[in-house]
Amino acid sequence: MRTLLTPWRSVAAGFLLNGVLLGTWASRVPAVMAHFHFDKASFGGMLVLLGLGALFSFPIAGRLSDSLGAVRVARMIAIPFLLSIAFLGLAPTIPLLTIALFLFGMCHGSMDVAMNSWASEVEKHMRRSVMSSFHAMWSVGAVLGAASGYVATAFQTPVYIHFLVSAVVTGGTIAPFLLLNWQSTKRTHVIRAAGLAVPNSALLLVGLIALASGLGEGTALDWSAVYLHDVVGTAQSDATLGYTGFSAAMVIARLNADSLVTRFGSATVARLSGLSAVFGILLIVGDDNLPLVVVGFVLMGVGYAAVLPLAFSRAAADPVVPAGKGIASVAIFAYGAMTLGPVVIGILAEATTMRVCFLMVGLFAASIAVLAPVLEQRP
């Protein structure tokens, strides 16, 4: 086992674990809705709790990552995270499901901050850009989790058994890779510090870039199928093509983004990323031709793929804010937009149209290109 433990593989395992558990949950959402007789509106409110759990955990995890070390926090969270997916499947009542969703969100958010902080340490150790490859592993994990849901559904496996098996298999195969002998940077003086102070304008701008990216990712996740079905007029089976193209493009782009960052720099890659997302959105709203719209979602996936990894790398390298707190602060922007942005899109769509909503997301994508130079700032 020791020969398999390398810094990159260990951090990648954390991202993979996070993605698998999120993908596992997402794949059984329809079954959970049917079991508790939720309609879309009421279940949407339940999903907000998952996001709020993550947002609540960010400052705590950031502070602990700085004071105890990111690797230690990642290991501490792994076991509760695995237990929380099992708790989701076993929750027999709506009140217990509410608690389970909030705890699951907290574990997801804590793991996200800790593993990104640890990833920034490994990136510094390897002396080259590798953050995007870690986020690619998260995307791979999400696909694997979703695939497990497909298999479980095909065999009519109850949700609680599926989630229990997922926790055991994921814990047995992936979690051991977190046991690498690694010494994280510790800053004991920050343990009593407030969680999310942002003392400089540069990090605030990084947060705005993360917000724009989070809004784009959340919109593609929650509204791409609705757009294809309601606006383009596709069948329900074809409506999945938008997010499928988006996700596949994200994985491929993230696997290649680090070499581009090393060659051209963070600002150039971020600028091109923002422009790719803008061009993709213009294709989406400009025509009702299905292939062109799918290409638009592919370009969105390419555009957003590297942005969050670059934002987290920049936050971890801030000359003023400790890495854990910086990542937590940026994560608030990113995941706040992912969680609450689609809700705003839904409200705006009722007052206007889906095309107007996507154009608004495009304006935020354009801000990534404009603000890109801030990502080059290093201590």
C-alpha positions as CSV (number, residue, x, y, z in Angstrom):
1,M,0.0,0.0,0.0
2,R,2.8,2.4,0.8
3,T,4.1,2.2,-2.7
4,L,0.7,3.4,-3.9
5,L,0.6,6.3,-1.5
6,T,1.9,9.5,-3.2
7,P,0.9,13.1,-2.5
8,W,-1.1,13.4,-5.7
9,R,-3.0,10.1,-5.3
10,S,-3.8,10.8,-1.7
11,V,-5.4,14.2,-2.4
12,A,-7.1,12.8,-5.5
13,A,-8.6,10.2,-3.3
14,G,-10.2,12.9,-1.1
15,F,-11.7,14.6,-4.2
16,L,-12.8,11.2,-5.6
17,L,-14.5,10.3,-2.3
18,N,-16.3,13.6,-2.1
19,G,-17.5,13.2,-5.7
20,V,-18.7,9.6,-5.3
21,L,-20.8,10.4,-2.3
22,L,-22.4,13.4,-3.9
23,G,-23.1,11.5,-7.1
24,T,-24.5,8.6,-5.1
25,W,-27.0,10.9,-3.4
26,A,-27.9,12.8,-6.6
27,S,-28.6,9.5,-8.4
28,R,-31.4,8.5,-6.0
29,V,-33.1,11.9,-5.6
30,P,-36.2,10.7,-7.6
31,A,-36.5,7.6,-5.3
32,V,-36.2,9.8,-2.2
33,M,-38.9,12.2,-3.5
34,A,-41.2,9.3,-4.3
35,H,-40.7,7.7,-0.9
36,F,-41.6,10.8,1.1
37,H,-44.2,12.0,-1.5
38,F,-42.4,15.3,-2.1
39,D,-43.4,17.6,-4.9
40,K,-40.7,19.7,-6.7
41,A,-41.3,22.8,-4.7
42,S,-41.1,21.2,-1.2
43,F,-38.1,19.1,-2.2
44,G,-36.3,22.2,-3.5
45,G,-36.6,23.6,0.0
46,M,-35.1,20.4,1.4
47,L,-32.2,20.7,-1.0
48,V,-31.4,24.2,0.3
49,L,-30.7,22.6,3.7
50,L,-27.9,20.6,2.1
51,G,-26.4,23.8,0.7
52,L,-26.8,25.6,4.0
53,G,-25.0,22.8,5.8
54,A,-22.1,23.2,3.5
55,L,-22.1,27.0,3.8
56,F,-22.2,26.7,7.6
57,S,-19.2,24.4,7.7
58,F,-16.9,26.4,5.5
59,P,-15.5,28.9,8.1
60,I,-15.2,26.1,10.7
61,A,-13.3,23.8,8.4
62,G,-11.1,26.7,7.1
63,R,-10.1,27.7,10.7
64,L,-9.5,24.0,11.7
65,S,-7.4,23.4,8.5
66,D,-5.2,26.3,9.4
67,S,-4.8,25.4,13.1
68,L,-4.8,21.6,13.0
69,G,-3.5,21.0,9.4
70,A,-5.6,20.3,6.3
71,V,-4.6,16.6,6.1
72,R,-5.8,15.9,9.6
73,V,-9.1,17.6,9.1
74,A,-9.7,15.7,5.8
75,R,-9.1,12.4,7.7
76,M,-11.3,13.5,10.6
77,I,-14.2,14.3,8.2
78,A,-13.9,11.2,6.0
79,I,-15.6,8.8,8.5
80,P,-18.5,11.1,9.4
81,F,-19.0,11.8,5.7
82,L,-19.3,8.1,5.0
83,L,-21.7,7.6,7.9
84,S,-23.8,10.6,6.7
85,I,-24.6,9.0,3.4
86,A,-25.8,5.9,5.2
87,F,-27.9,8.1,7.6
88,L,-29.5,9.7,4.5
89,G,-30.7,6.3,3.3
90,L,-31.9,5.1,6.7
91,A,-33.8,8.3,7.7
92,P,-37.4,7.1,8.3
93,T,-39.1,10.4,8.7
94,I,-39.0,13.9,7.1
95,P,-37.6,15.6,10.2
96,L,-34.8,13.0,10.4
97,L,-34.2,13.4,6.6
98,T,-33.9,17.2,7.2
99,I,-31.2,16.6,9.8
100,A,-29.5,14.1,7.6
101,L,-29.3,16.5,4.7
102,F,-27.9,19.3,6.8
103,L,-25.2,17.0,8.3
104,F,-24.4,15.5,4.8
105,G,-24.0,19.1,3.5
106,M,-21.7,20.0,6.5
107,C,-19.5,16.9,5.8
108,H,-19.4,17.7,2.1
109,G,-18.5,21.3,2.7
110,S,-15.9,20.6,5.4
111,M,-14.2,17.9,3.2
112,D,-14.2,20.4,0.3
113,V,-12.4,23.1,2.2
114,A,-9.9,20.6,3.8
115,M,-9.1,18.8,0.6
116,N,-8.6,22.0,-1.4
117,S,-6.3,23.3,1.3
118,W,-4.4,20.1,1.2
119,A,-4.3,20.2,-2.6
120,S,-2.7,23.6,-2.5
121,E,0.1,22.2,-0.3
122,V,0.7,19.4,-2.7
123,E,0.6,21.7,-5.6
124,K,3.3,23.8,-3.9
125,H,5.3,20.7,-3.1
126,M,5.1,19.5,-6.7
127,R,6.0,23.0,-8.0
128,R,3.6,22.9,-10.9
129,S,-0.2,23.4,-11.4
130,V,-2.1,20.3,-10.5
131,M,-5.3,21.7,-8.9
132,S,-7.5,21.2,-12.0
133,S,-6.5,17.5,-12.1
134,F,-7.8,17.1,-8.5
135,H,-11.1,18.7,-9.5
136,A,-11.3,16.4,-12.5
137,M,-11.1,13.5,-10.0
138,W,-14.1,15.0,-8.2
139,S,-16.0,14.9,-11.5
140,V,-15.0,11.3,-12.1
141,G,-16.2,10.4,-8.6
142,A,-19.5,12.1,-9.3
143,V,-19.9,10.0,-12.5
144,L,-19.1,6.8,-10.6
145,G,-21.6,7.7,-7.9
146,A,-24.3,8.4,-10.5
147,A,-23.4,5.1,-12.2
148,S,-23.9,3.2,-9.0
149,G,-27.4,4.8,-8.8
150,Y,-28.1,3.6,-12.3
151,V,-27.2,0.0,-11.4
152,A,-29.0,0.2,-8.1
153,T,-32.2,1.4,-9.8
154,A,-31.9,-1.2,-12.5
155,F,-31.8,-3.9,-9.9
156,Q,-34.5,-2.2,-7.8
157,T,-32.2,-1.9,-4.8
158,P,-33.7,0.0,-1.9
159,V,-32.1,3.4,-1.3
160,Y,-30.8,2.5,2.2
161,I,-29.0,-0.6,1.0
162,H,-27.5,1.3,-2.0
163,F,-26.2,4.0,0.3
164,L,-24.9,1.6,2.9
165,V,-23.0,-0.4,0.2
166,S,-21.7,2.8,-1.3
167,A,-20.4,3.9,2.1
168,V,-18.7,0.6,2.8
169,V,-17.1,0.2,-0.7
170,T,-16.0,3.8,-0.9
171,G,-14.6,3.7,2.6
172,G,-12.8,0.4,1.9
173,T,-11.3,1.3,-1.4
174,I,-10.7,5.1,-1.4
175,A,-10.4,6.2,2.2
176,P,-7.1,4.3,2.9
177,F,-5.3,6.5,0.4
178,L,-5.9,9.4,2.8
179,L,-3.3,7.8,5.2
180,L,-0.3,9.3,3.5
181,N,2.4,10.5,5.9
182,W,2.0,14.2,5.2
183,Q,2.7,17.2,7.4
184,S,0.4,20.1,6.7
185,T,1.2,23.7,7.5
186,K,-0.3,24.7,10.8
187,R,-1.0,28.2,12.0
188,T,-1.9,27.9,15.7
189,H,-2.5,31.6,16.1
190,V,-5.6,31.5,13.9
191,I,-7.6,29.1,16.0
192,R,-9.5,31.9,17.8
193,A,-9.8,34.1,14.7
194,A,-13.1,34.9,13.1
195,G,-13.9,32.7,10.3
196,L,-14.5,34.7,7.1
197,A,-12.9,38.1,7.3
198,V,-11.7,39.2,3.8
199,P,-9.0,41.8,4.4
200,N,-8.0,42.6,0.9
201,S,-9.8,43.6,-2.3
202,A,-7.8,41.0,-4.4
203,L,-9.3,38.1,-2.6
204,L,-12.7,39.6,-2.8
205,L,-12.3,39.7,-6.6
206,V,-11.3,36.1,-6.6
207,G,-14.5,35.4,-4.7
208,L,-16.5,37.2,-7.4
209,I,-14.8,35.0,-10.0
210,A,-15.8,31.9,-8.0
211,L,-19.3,33.2,-7.7
212,A,-19.6,33.6,-11.5
213,S,-18.3,30.1,-12.0
214,G,-20.6,28.6,-9.3
215,L,-23.6,30.3,-10.8
216,G,-22.8,28.8,-14.2
217,E,-22.2,25.3,-12.9
218,G,-25.4,25.4,-10.8
219,T,-27.4,26.7,-13.7
220,A,-26.2,23.9,-16.0
221,L,-26.9,21.3,-13.4
222,D,-30.4,22.4,-12.5
223,W,-31.7,24.1,-15.6
224,S,-30.1,22.6,-18.7
225,A,-32.7,19.8,-19.0
226,V,-35.5,22.2,-18.4
227,Y,-34.1,24.6,-21.1
228,L,-33.8,21.8,-23.7
229,H,-37.3,20.4,-23.0
230,D,-39.2,23.7,-22.6
231,V,-37.4,26.1,-24.8
232,V,-35.8,23.9,-27.5
233,G,-38.7,21.5,-27.4
234,T,-36.7,18.2,-27.1
235,A,-38.1,14.9,-25.8
236,Q,-37.3,14.2,-22.1
237,S,-34.7,11.6,-23.1
238,D,-32.8,14.2,-25.2
239,A,-33.1,16.8,-22.5
240,T,-30.3,15.1,-20.6
241,L,-27.8,15.7,-23.5
242,G,-27.0,19.3,-22.3
243,Y,-25.7,18.4,-18.9
244,T,-24.1,15.2,-20.2
245,G,-22.1,17.3,-22.7
246,F,-21.3,19.9,-20.0
247,S,-20.1,17.2,-17.5
248,A,-18.0,15.3,-20.1
249,A,-16.4,18.5,-21.3
250,M,-15.6,19.5,-17.7
251,V,-13.7,16.3,-17.0
252,I,-11.7,16.4,-20.2
253,A,-10.9,20.1,-19.8
254,R,-9.9,19.7,-16.1
255,L,-7.5,16.8,-17.0
256,N,-5.7,19.2,-19.5
257,A,-6.0,22.5,-17.7
258,D,-2.9,22.2,-15.5
259,S,-0.6,21.9,-18.5
260,L,-2.2,25.0,-20.0
261,V,-1.8,27.0,-16.8
262,T,1.8,26.0,-16.6
263,R,2.4,27.1,-20.1
264,F,0.3,30.2,-20.4
265,G,-0.4,31.3,-16.9
266,S,-3.6,31.5,-14.7
267,A,-4.9,34.8,-16.0
268,T,-4.7,33.7,-19.7
269,V,-6.5,30.4,-19.0
270,A,-9.1,32.1,-16.9
271,R,-9.7,34.8,-19.6
272,L,-10.1,32.1,-22.3
273,S,-12.3,30.1,-20.0
274,G,-14.7,33.0,-19.4
275,L,-14.9,33.7,-23.1
276,S,-15.6,30.0,-23.9
277,A,-18.5,30.1,-21.4
278,V,-19.9,33.3,-22.9
279,F,-19.7,31.9,-26.4
280,G,-21.3,28.7,-25.3
281,I,-24.2,30.6,-23.7
282,L,-24.7,32.7,-26.9
283,L,-25.0,29.5,-28.9
284,I,-27.5,28.2,-26.4
285,V,-29.8,31.2,-26.5
286,G,-29.2,32.1,-30.2
287,D,-30.9,29.1,-31.8
288,D,-33.3,26.2,-31.1
289,N,-31.1,23.7,-33.1
290,L,-30.4,20.8,-30.7
291,P,-26.9,20.0,-31.9
292,L,-25.8,23.7,-31.6
293,V,-27.4,24.0,-28.2
294,V,-25.5,20.9,-27.0
295,V,-22.3,22.3,-28.4
296,G,-23.1,25.4,-26.4
297,F,-23.3,23.4,-23.2
298,V,-20.0,21.7,-24.1
299,L,-18.4,25.1,-24.4
300,M,-19.9,26.1,-21.1
301,G,-18.3,23.0,-19.5
302,V,-14.9,23.8,-21.0
303,G,-15.3,27.4,-19.9
304,Y,-16.1,26.7,-16.2
305,A,-13.8,23.7,-15.8
306,A,-10.6,25.5,-14.7
307,V,-12.1,28.5,-13.0
308,L,-12.8,27.2,-9.5
309,P,-9.5,25.3,-9.3
310,L,-7.7,28.5,-10.2
311,A,-9.7,30.5,-7.7
312,F,-8.9,28.0,-4.9
313,S,-5.2,28.0,-5.8
314,R,-5.1,31.8,-5.7
315,A,-6.9,31.9,-2.4
316,A,-4.5,29.4,-0.8
317,A,-1.5,31.5,-2.0
318,D,-2.9,34.8,-0.6
319,P,-0.1,36.8,1.1
320,V,-2.5,38.0,3.9
321,V,-5.1,35.4,4.6
322,P,-4.1,31.9,5.8
323,A,-4.8,29.1,3.2
324,G,-7.7,27.4,5.0
325,K,-9.5,30.7,5.7
326,G,-8.9,32.0,2.2
327,I,-10.3,28.8,0.6
328,A,-13.3,28.9,2.9
329,S,-14.0,32.5,2.0
330,V,-13.9,31.8,-1.7
331,A,-16.0,28.6,-1.2
332,I,-18.7,30.7,0.3
333,F,-19.0,32.7,-2.9
334,A,-18.8,29.6,-5.2
335,Y,-21.1,27.2,-3.4
336,G,-23.5,30.0,-2.3
337,A,-24.0,30.7,-6.0
338,M,-24.3,27.0,-6.8
339,T,-26.9,26.6,-4.1
340,L,-28.9,29.8,-4.2
341,G,-28.3,30.9,-7.8
342,P,-30.5,28.3,-9.4
343,V,-33.3,29.3,-7.1
344,V,-33.0,32.9,-8.3
345,I,-32.9,31.6,-11.9
346,G,-36.2,29.9,-11.3
347,I,-37.8,33.0,-9.9
348,L,-36.4,35.2,-12.7
349,A,-37.6,32.7,-15.3
350,E,-41.2,33.1,-14.0
351,A,-41.0,36.8,-14.6
352,T,-39.1,36.8,-17.9
353,T,-37.8,33.8,-20.0
354,M,-35.2,31.1,-19.7
355,R,-33.2,32.8,-22.5
356,V,-33.0,36.0,-20.4
357,C,-31.8,33.9,-17.4
358,F,-29.0,32.3,-19.4
359,L,-28.0,35.7,-20.8
360,M,-27.7,36.9,-17.2
361,V,-25.4,33.9,-16.4
362,G,-23.4,34.9,-19.5
363,L,-22.8,38.4,-18.1
364,F,-21.4,36.8,-15.0
365,A,-19.2,34.6,-17.2
366,A,-17.9,37.7,-19.0
367,S,-16.8,39.0,-15.6
368,I,-14.5,36.0,-15.3
369,A,-12.6,37.2,-18.4
370,V,-12.5,40.8,-17.1
371,L,-11.3,39.9,-13.6
372,A,-8.9,37.2,-14.8
373,P,-5.6,39.1,-14.0
374,V,-6.3,38.9,-10.3
375,L,-5.7,35.2,-10.4
376,E,-2.0,35.8,-11.4
377,Q,-1.2,37.6,-8.1
378,R,1.1,35.5,-5.9
379,P,3.0,36.4,-2.7
